[in-house]
Every structure is written in structure tokens, then in C-alpha cells.
Amino acid sequence: MEKFSNRFWFQLHGWFSLPIWIIFCFVCLTGTISVVSHELTWLTNPDSRASNPQNLAQKPISELVSIVKKSHPTADVSLVMTFESYLVNAIIFTDKDKENAIAYINQYTGEIQAINVGITFPGFMGALHGWLLFPWQNSYSVGYYLVCAMAIVMLGALITGLIIYKNFWRAFTQPKLRLKQGKKTILADLHRLAGVWSLWFLLLMSLTGLWYLTQAIMWQNNIEVEPHTHLVKIEQLPQAKEKPPVFPITLTDAFSIAEQKFPDFKGTYIMMPEHNRDTYKLYGSGDFIFYDQYAYGVLINPWTGAIESTRAPNKMTAIQTLSHIADPLHYGTIGGIWTKIIWFVFGVLLTGMSITGFLMWGSRTVKASRN
């Protein structure tokens, strides 16, 4: 009976990943690369590096926007994104001869180091890993569901693997890697060692993946996680109808208002008003380490300077909290470059586990067919 039980769990462990092995391995590989996609861009593209040999202080985001507008007078700036200190800021704008252009601007010197038109490498890797480049229609993408379903596969493989591997905890204190007993033994030892040492990572990826799956279902069924964006009241609009509108509250004013509300506010994702009833949307991070770069938010009326709505970790619902801690835990952005490196290493281990598992299954299948 025990032999039958072990055989059952072993076959179940294999079937959790083998039928969709290529997709699972591809998702693991692209996710591993996506974790360090900005750093790979830094290595390969000098224009993305925020060099600061003179130790200058960072310029205000509003000043960087003014620099871009001065260089491109007809530009319509829609979005500003900030990243790690060693990466330039990205200002997204449209112009007469450019659509969805990105200005790489050094936040220390104010120099526009490049104008990029088209998708970036981090953007491409994020889309490839997140939804396999499948199209989106009405908040729905088949690719997104396929990727999220890998969380079920991973969790199933984790549970069945622990059942199969008796006394797995010994691999922490007595790791066994037999290099002189043939390819089959080496693959099995590597697979077990990587699995045991990656237990926390496998569990973390599974749980965050299950949340992404839940989030996809909520999106498709129009279940709101965040409240709707406020629009400026019609009676607050001026009589003159300038096109484009000239707002009395500037971006500099908006940042001052946001910093008065949240003294530790660090803007990371800034959206400019798209029309005369829209607001400044200032999103950023603060002193909550496990939350993403959108955890703090201030929506500011560009006509009156009034705060239309705010967002902060200590005022979030349970679902909103899950939404804002999932990405840092999934991509390892909690502690900057150092946690990214840790996530990258364990992502390589996870990808290697999928490969060694397939090789082990392949060798057994070939042997069984010969017999």
C-alpha cells in the first residue's frame, strides 16, 4: 500500500508540470529576466544610466517636466516615472512627430540623454512574462490567465514534492550531491536540493500568483479594488475655455500639497491631467517597506488645489493591501538591487528545476519505452 501511495504521489508530482512544461519553464525564465530587466538595460544602454559624478541633488520632477517641454515646445506630457537612483527618470509625452515617446532624463543634471519611441526592454519583458503578449479585450487576456494558472501548477508540484521527498529538511544540514553516480543521480540530487532550498520562494510565487489569478477574475467581473477616480465638478471650471487648459495649480504646487499631506512622500508615478475635469494623480512610496511604489496617492484639483482623494497603506482594505504588496513580493523590489539579486538567483533555480524535472521524466520515459 505504501509503495502504491508513493507511486501515486510521484506520478501526480510529474503531471502537475509536465503537460504544460514549456509554458511553465518559459514563465519562470521570463519572470527571472523581468526581475532584473532595468538593471540589464543599465548594463547595455548608457543612456539609461543616471550618472552623478558631482554628487548633485535630484531636481524636482516639475523642473524635469519643464526641461522636456522647453526642448519640445509642442509636447503633451502625460506621465512621469521614477526608478532606482542609478536609473534615469522617464517622461512620457506625445508630439506632432512622435507618439508615446519617452524622454530619458538625468534627474541630477537635467540632461535629456535619449528619446525612445516604442516599447522598452523592461516593458517588453513585463508583458511577455505577465500575459505572453496575448491581446487584452474588455479587461480580459487569455495569456494573463495562462500565466496565473501556473501558480496552481507550482503549488501542486511543491506539495507533492514534499510528500515524495521523505525527511526533506535534512537537505538543509546534510545536502547530498552525488557527482560520480551517473547523470540520472546528478539530476535527481540537483532537483531535490534546488527544491528544498527554494521552498520559501516557491510558496511566495505560488501565493502571489494565486492573488494575480483572483485579481484577473475581479477585473473581468468589474469588481473594483480601488475607488473610481474623482472628476472636477463642472461648476469649478472657469468660464474661459483655453485649449489646452491653463491650470492655476502647477505641478510644483501639486507636489507641495502632496508633501504636506504625506511628509515622506516620494513620487514614482505622476499622471498629468488629460482634460479640464481631470486631476493631478501623484502616486509614490513612503515608509512602508512591503508596499509597492503606488501605495501612496494624492489626487489634486488643478483649479483649486483641493485634495480630491488620498491613498495610504494604513487606510487600505484587506484586498487593497494584497494588491499593493503582491508586486514587491513577486518581483523582489522590497530592498532594491540586493533583493532583486536574491530573487534572480532563486528564479534561476526555479527555471533549472523545471528543466531537470523534465530531463528526469524524459530519461525514465525512454527507458520504459525500451523495456
Contacts in CASP RR format, 6 or more apart in sequence:
PFRMAT RR
TARGET T0000
AUTHOR 0000-0000-0000
METHOD contacts of the structure
MODEL  1
MEKFSNRFWFQLHGWFSLPIWIIFCFVCLTGTISVVSHELTWLTNPDSRA
SNPQNLAQKPISELVSIVKKSHPTADVSLVMTFESYLVNAIIFTDKDKEN
AIAYINQYTGEIQAINVGITFPGFMGALHGWLLFPWQNSYSVGYYLVCAM
AIVMLGALITGLIIYKNFWRAFTQPKLRLKQGKKTILADLHRLAGVWSLW
FLLLMSLTGLWYLTQAIMWQNNIEVEPHTHLVKIEQLPQAKEKPPVFPIT
LTDAFSIAEQKFPDFKGTYIMMPEHNRDTYKLYGSGDFIFYDQYAYGVLI
NPWTGAIESTRAPNKMTAIQTLSHIADPLHYGTIGGIWTKIIWFVFGVLL
TGMSITGFLMWGSRTVKASRN
6 164 0 8 1.000
9 160 0 8 1.000
9 161 0 8 1.000
9 163 0 8 1.000
9 164 0 8 1.000
10 160 0 8 1.000
10 164 0 8 1.000
12 160 0 8 1.000
13 156 0 8 1.000
13 157 0 8 1.000
13 160 0 8 1.000
13 161 0 8 1.000
13 163 0 8 1.000
13 164 0 8 1.000
14 157 0 8 1.000
14 160 0 8 1.000
14 357 0 8 1.000
14 361 0 8 1.000
16 153 0 8 1.000
16 156 0 8 1.000
16 157 0 8 1.000
16 160 0 8 1.000
17 24 0 8 1.000
17 153 0 8 1.000
17 157 0 8 1.000
17 354 0 8 1.000
17 357 0 8 1.000
18 358 0 8 1.000
18 361 0 8 1.000
20 150 0 8 1.000
20 153 0 8 1.000
21 354 0 8 1.000
21 358 0 8 1.000
23 146 0 8 1.000
23 150 0 8 1.000
24 150 0 8 1.000
24 153 0 8 1.000
24 154 0 8 1.000
24 354 0 8 1.000
25 351 0 8 1.000
25 354 0 8 1.000
25 355 0 8 1.000
25 358 0 8 1.000
26 132 0 8 1.000
27 129 0 8 1.000
27 147 0 8 1.000
27 150 0 8 1.000
28 347 0 8 1.000
28 350 0 8 1.000
28 351 0 8 1.000
28 352 0 8 1.000
28 354 0 8 1.000
29 351 0 8 1.000
30 125 0 8 1.000
30 126 0 8 1.000
30 128 0 8 1.000
30 129 0 8 1.000
30 130 0 8 1.000
31 125 0 8 1.000
31 126 0 8 1.000
31 129 0 8 1.000
31 347 0 8 1.000
32 344 0 8 1.000
32 347 0 8 1.000
32 348 0 8 1.000
32 350 0 8 1.000
32 351 0 8 1.000
33 40 0 8 1.000
33 125 0 8 1.000
33 129 0 8 1.000
34 122 0 8 1.000
34 125 0 8 1.000
34 126 0 8 1.000
34 128 0 8 1.000
34 129 0 8 1.000
34 331 0 8 1.000
35 331 0 8 1.000
35 332 0 8 1.000
35 340 0 8 1.000
35 343 0 8 1.000
35 344 0 8 1.000
35 347 0 8 1.000
36 340 0 8 1.000
36 341 0 8 1.000
36 344 0 8 1.000
37 121 0 8 1.000
37 122 0 8 1.000
37 123 0 8 1.000
37 125 0 8 1.000
37 126 0 8 1.000
38 48 0 8 1.000
38 83 0 8 1.000
38 84 0 8 1.000
38 87 0 8 1.000
38 122 0 8 1.000
39 337 0 8 1.000
39 340 0 8 1.000
40 121 0 8 1.000
41 48 0 8 1.000
41 87 0 8 1.000
41 120 0 8 1.000
41 121 0 8 1.000
41 122 0 8 1.000
42 48 0 8 1.000
42 49 0 8 1.000
42 86 0 8 1.000
42 87 0 8 1.000
45 114 0 8 1.000
46 113 0 8 1.000
47 88 0 8 1.000
47 104 0 8 1.000
47 113 0 8 1.000
47 114 0 8 1.000
48 87 0 8 1.000
48 88 0 8 1.000
48 104 0 8 1.000
48 113 0 8 1.000
48 114 0 8 1.000
49 86 0 8 1.000
49 87 0 8 1.000
49 88 0 8 1.000
50 85 0 8 1.000
50 86 0 8 1.000
50 87 0 8 1.000
50 88 0 8 1.000
50 89 0 8 1.000
50 106 0 8 1.000
50 107 0 8 1.000
50 108 0 8 1.000
51 106 0 8 1.000
51 108 0 8 1.000
51 109 0 8 1.000
52 106 0 8 1.000
52 108 0 8 1.000
52 109 0 8 1.000
54 108 0 8 1.000
56 108 0 8 1.000
56 109 0 8 1.000
57 108 0 8 1.000
58 107 0 8 1.000
58 108 0 8 1.000
59 107 0 8 1.000
59 108 0 8 1.000
59 110 0 8 1.000
60 252 0 8 1.000
60 255 0 8 1.000
61 80 0 8 1.000
61 82 0 8 1.000
61 89 0 8 1.000
61 251 0 8 1.000
61 255 0 8 1.000
61 267 0 8 1.000
61 270 0 8 1.000
62 250 0 8 1.000
62 251 0 8 1.000
62 252 0 8 1.000
62 255 0 8 1.000
63 110 0 8 1.000
64 80 0 8 1.000
64 89 0 8 1.000
64 91 0 8 1.000
64 105 0 8 1.000
64 107 0 8 1.000
64 110 0 8 1.000
65 77 0 8 1.000
65 80 0 8 1.000
65 91 0 8 1.000
65 251 0 8 1.000
67 105 0 8 1.000
67 110 0 8 1.000
67 112 0 8 1.000
68 75 0 8 1.000
68 77 0 8 1.000
68 91 0 8 1.000
68 93 0 8 1.000
68 103 0 8 1.000
68 105 0 8 1.000
68 112 0 8 1.000
69 75 0 8 1.000
69 77 0 8 1.000
71 103 0 8 1.000
71 112 0 8 1.000
72 93 0 8 1.000
72 95 0 8 1.000
74 95 0 8 1.000
74 96 0 8 1.000
75 93 0 8 1.000
75 94 0 8 1.000
75 95 0 8 1.000
75 101 0 8 1.000
76 93 0 8 1.000
76 94 0 8 1.000
76 95 0 8 1.000
76 244 0 8 1.000
77 91 0 8 1.000
77 92 0 8 1.000
77 93 0 8 1.000
77 272 0 8 1.000
78 92 0 8 1.000
78 93 0 8 1.000
78 94 0 8 1.000
78 271 0 8 1.000
78 272 0 8 1.000
78 274 0 8 1.000
79 91 0 8 1.000
79 92 0 8 1.000
79 269 0 8 1.000
79 270 0 8 1.000
79 271 0 8 1.000
79 272 0 8 1.000
80 89 0 8 1.000
80 90 0 8 1.000
80 91 0 8 1.000
80 92 0 8 1.000
80 269 0 8 1.000
80 270 0 8 1.000
80 272 0 8 1.000
81 89 0 8 1.000
81 90 0 8 1.000
81 91 0 8 1.000
81 92 0 8 1.000
81 268 0 8 1.000
81 269 0 8 1.000
81 270 0 8 1.000
82 89 0 8 1.000
82 90 0 8 1.000
82 107 0 8 1.000
82 266 0 8 1.000
82 267 0 8 1.000
82 268 0 8 1.000
82 269 0 8 1.000
83 89 0 8 1.000
83 90 0 8 1.000
83 268 0 8 1.000
84 336 0 8 1.000
84 337 0 8 1.000
88 104 0 8 1.000
88 105 0 8 1.000
88 106 0 8 1.000
88 107 0 8 1.000
88 113 0 8 1.000
89 104 0 8 1.000
89 105 0 8 1.000
89 106 0 8 1.000
89 107 0 8 1.000
90 102 0 8 1.000
90 103 0 8 1.000
90 104 0 8 1.000
90 105 0 8 1.000
91 102 0 8 1.000
91 103 0 8 1.000
91 105 0 8 1.000
92 100 0 8 1.000
92 101 0 8 1.000
92 102 0 8 1.000
92 103 0 8 1.000
93 101 0 8 1.000
93 103 0 8 1.000
94 100 0 8 1.000
94 101 0 8 1.000
95 101 0 8 1.000
98 115 0 8 1.000
98 117 0 8 1.000
99 117 0 8 1.000
100 117 0 8 1.000
100 118 0 8 1.000
101 115 0 8 1.000
101 116 0 8 1.000
101 117 0 8 1.000
102 115 0 8 1.000
102 116 0 8 1.000
102 117 0 8 1.000
102 118 0 8 1.000
102 120 0 8 1.000
103 112 0 8 1.000
103 114 0 8 1.000
103 115 0 8 1.000
104 112 0 8 1.000
104 113 0 8 1.000
104 114 0 8 1.000
104 115 0 8 1.000
104 116 0 8 1.000
105 111 0 8 1.000
105 112 0 8 1.000
105 113 0 8 1.000
106 113 0 8 1.000
119 127 0 8 1.000
127 133 0 8 1.000
129 147 0 8 1.000
130 143 0 8 1.000
130 144 0 8 1.000
130 147 0 8 1.000
131 141 0 8 1.000
131 143 0 8 1.000
131 144 0 8 1.000
131 147 0 8 1.000
132 143 0 8 1.000
132 146 0 8 1.000
132 147 0 8 1.000
134 141 0 8 1.000
134 142 0 8 1.000
134 143 0 8 1.000
134 144 0 8 1.000
134 146 0 8 1.000
135 141 0 8 1.000
136 144 0 8 1.000
138 220 0 8 1.000
139 219 0 8 1.000
139 220 0 8 1.000
139 222 0 8 1.000
140 216 0 8 1.000
140 219 0 8 1.000
140 220 0 8 1.000
144 212 0 8 1.000
144 216 0 8 1.000
145 213 0 8 1.000
145 216 0 8 1.000
147 212 0 8 1.000
148 209 0 8 1.000
148 210 0 8 1.000
148 212 0 8 1.000
148 213 0 8 1.000
148 216 0 8 1.000
149 213 0 8 1.000
150 209 0 8 1.000
151 205 0 8 1.000
151 206 0 8 1.000
151 207 0 8 1.000
151 208 0 8 1.000
151 209 0 8 1.000
151 210 0 8 1.000
151 212 0 8 1.000
151 213 0 8 1.000
152 210 0 8 1.000
152 213 0 8 1.000
154 202 0 8 1.000
154 205 0 8 1.000
154 206 0 8 1.000
155 203 0 8 1.000
155 206 0 8 1.000
155 210 0 8 1.000
157 202 0 8 1.000
158 199 0 8 1.000
158 202 0 8 1.000
158 203 0 8 1.000
158 206 0 8 1.000
162 168 0 8 1.000
162 199 0 8 1.000
165 171 0 8 1.000
165 192 0 8 1.000
165 196 0 8 1.000
168 192 0 8 1.000
168 196 0 8 1.000
169 196 0 8 1.000
171 192 0 8 1.000
171 193 0 8 1.000
171 196 0 8 1.000
171 197 0 8 1.000
172 196 0 8 1.000
172 197 0 8 1.000
175 193 0 8 1.000
176 189 0 8 1.000
176 192 0 8 1.000
176 193 0 8 1.000
177 186 0 8 1.000
177 189 0 8 1.000
177 190 0 8 1.000
177 193 0 8 1.000
178 185 0 8 1.000
178 186 0 8 1.000
178 189 0 8 1.000
179 186 0 8 1.000
183 363 0 8 1.000
184 360 0 8 1.000
184 363 0 8 1.000
187 356 0 8 1.000
187 357 0 8 1.000
187 359 0 8 1.000
187 360 0 8 1.000
187 363 0 8 1.000
188 360 0 8 1.000
190 356 0 8 1.000
191 353 0 8 1.000
191 356 0 8 1.000
191 357 0 8 1.000
191 360 0 8 1.000
194 349 0 8 1.000
194 350 0 8 1.000
194 352 0 8 1.000
194 353 0 8 1.000
194 356 0 8 1.000
195 202 0 8 1.000
195 349 0 8 1.000
195 353 0 8 1.000
197 349 0 8 1.000
198 346 0 8 1.000
198 349 0 8 1.000
198 350 0 8 1.000
198 353 0 8 1.000
201 343 0 8 1.000
201 346 0 8 1.000
201 347 0 8 1.000
201 349 0 8 1.000
201 350 0 8 1.000
202 350 0 8 1.000
204 329 0 8 1.000
204 330 0 8 1.000
205 330 0 8 1.000
205 350 0 8 1.000
208 326 0 8 1.000
208 329 0 8 1.000
208 330 0 8 1.000
209 326 0 8 1.000
209 330 0 8 1.000
211 322 0 8 1.000
211 323 0 8 1.000
211 326 0 8 1.000
212 326 0 8 1.000
212 330 0 8 1.000
215 225 0 8 1.000
215 323 0 8 1.000
215 326 0 8 1.000
218 225 0 8 1.000
225 319 0 8 1.000
225 320 0 8 1.000
225 323 0 8 1.000
226 311 0 8 1.000
226 320 0 8 1.000
226 323 0 8 1.000
227 309 0 8 1.000
229 279 0 8 1.000
229 281 0 8 1.000
229 299 0 8 1.000
229 309 0 8 1.000
230 279 0 8 1.000
230 299 0 8 1.000
230 308 0 8 1.000
230 309 0 8 1.000
231 277 0 8 1.000
231 278 0 8 1.000
231 279 0 8 1.000
232 276 0 8 1.000
232 277 0 8 1.000
232 278 0 8 1.000
232 279 0 8 1.000
232 301 0 8 1.000
232 302 0 8 1.000
232 303 0 8 1.000
232 308 0 8 1.000
234 277 0 8 1.000
236 301 0 8 1.000
236 303 0 8 1.000
236 304 0 8 1.000
237 276 0 8 1.000
237 277 0 8 1.000
237 303 0 8 1.000
238 303 0 8 1.000
241 276 0 8 1.000
245 273 0 8 1.000
245 275 0 8 1.000
245 276 0 8 1.000
245 302 0 8 1.000
247 273 0 8 1.000
247 302 0 8 1.000
247 303 0 8 1.000
248 302 0 8 1.000
248 303 0 8 1.000
249 280 0 8 1.000
249 300 0 8 1.000
249 301 0 8 1.000
249 302 0 8 1.000
249 303 0 8 1.000
249 304 0 8 1.000
249 305 0 8 1.000
251 270 0 8 1.000
251 272 0 8 1.000
251 280 0 8 1.000
253 305 0 8 1.000
254 280 0 8 1.000
254 282 0 8 1.000
254 298 0 8 1.000
254 300 0 8 1.000
254 302 0 8 1.000
254 305 0 8 1.000
255 267 0 8 1.000
255 282 0 8 1.000
257 298 0 8 1.000
257 300 0 8 1.000
257 305 0 8 1.000
257 307 0 8 1.000
258 265 0 8 1.000
258 267 0 8 1.000
258 282 0 8 1.000
258 297 0 8 1.000
258 298 0 8 1.000
258 300 0 8 1.000
259 265 0 8 1.000
261 298 0 8 1.000
261 307 0 8 1.000
261 310 0 8 1.000
262 286 0 8 1.000
262 296 0 8 1.000
262 297 0 8 1.000
262 298 0 8 1.000
262 312 0 8 1.000
264 286 0 8 1.000
264 287 0 8 1.000
265 282 0 8 1.000
265 284 0 8 1.000
265 286 0 8 1.000
265 296 0 8 1.000
265 298 0 8 1.000
266 284 0 8 1.000
266 285 0 8 1.000
266 286 0 8 1.000
267 282 0 8 1.000
267 283 0 8 1.000
267 284 0 8 1.000
267 285 0 8 1.000
267 293 0 8 1.000
268 283 0 8 1.000
268 284 0 8 1.000
268 285 0 8 1.000
268 293 0 8 1.000
268 294 0 8 1.000
269 283 0 8 1.000
269 284 0 8 1.000
269 293 0 8 1.000
269 294 0 8 1.000
270 280 0 8 1.000
270 281 0 8 1.000
270 282 0 8 1.000
270 283 0 8 1.000
271 280 0 8 1.000
271 281 0 8 1.000
271 282 0 8 1.000
271 283 0 8 1.000
272 280 0 8 1.000
273 279 0 8 1.000
273 280 0 8 1.000
273 302 0 8 1.000
278 302 0 8 1.000
279 299 0 8 1.000
279 300 0 8 1.000
279 301 0 8 1.000
279 302 0 8 1.000
279 308 0 8 1.000
280 298 0 8 1.000
280 299 0 8 1.000
280 300 0 8 1.000
280 302 0 8 1.000
281 297 0 8 1.000
281 299 0 8 1.000
282 297 0 8 1.000
282 298 0 8 1.000
282 299 0 8 1.000
282 300 0 8 1.000
283 293 0 8 1.000
283 294 0 8 1.000
283 296 0 8 1.000
283 297 0 8 1.000
283 311 0 8 1.000
284 293 0 8 1.000
284 294 0 8 1.000
284 295 0 8 1.000
284 296 0 8 1.000
284 297 0 8 1.000
285 291 0 8 1.000
285 292 0 8 1.000
285 293 0 8 1.000
285 295 0 8 1.000
285 296 0 8 1.000
286 295 0 8 1.000
286 296 0 8 1.000
288 295 0 8 1.000
288 313 0 8 1.000
289 334 0 8 1.000
289 335 0 8 1.000
290 325 0 8 1.000
290 328 0 8 1.000
290 329 0 8 1.000
290 334 0 8 1.000
291 313 0 8 1.000
291 324 0 8 1.000
291 325 0 8 1.000
291 328 0 8 1.000
292 324 0 8 1.000
292 325 0 8 1.000
292 326 0 8 1.000
292 327 0 8 1.000
292 328 0 8 1.000
292 333 0 8 1.000
293 333 0 8 1.000
294 311 0 8 1.000
294 324 0 8 1.000
295 311 0 8 1.000
295 312 0 8 1.000
295 313 0 8 1.000
295 324 0 8 1.000
296 311 0 8 1.000
296 312 0 8 1.000
296 313 0 8 1.000
297 310 0 8 1.000
297 311 0 8 1.000
297 312 0 8 1.000
298 307 0 8 1.000
298 309 0 8 1.000
298 310 0 8 1.000
298 311 0 8 1.000
299 307 0 8 1.000
299 308 0 8 1.000
299 309 0 8 1.000
299 310 0 8 1.000
300 306 0 8 1.000
300 307 0 8 1.000
300 308 0 8 1.000
301 307 0 8 1.000
301 308 0 8 1.000
313 321 0 8 1.000
313 324 0 8 1.000
316 324 0 8 1.000
327 333 0 8 1.000
328 334 0 8 1.000
331 340 0 8 1.000
331 343 0 8 1.000
332 339 0 8 1.000
332 340 0 8 1.000
332 342 0 8 1.000
332 343 0 8 1.000
333 339 0 8 1.000
333 340 0 8 1.000
END
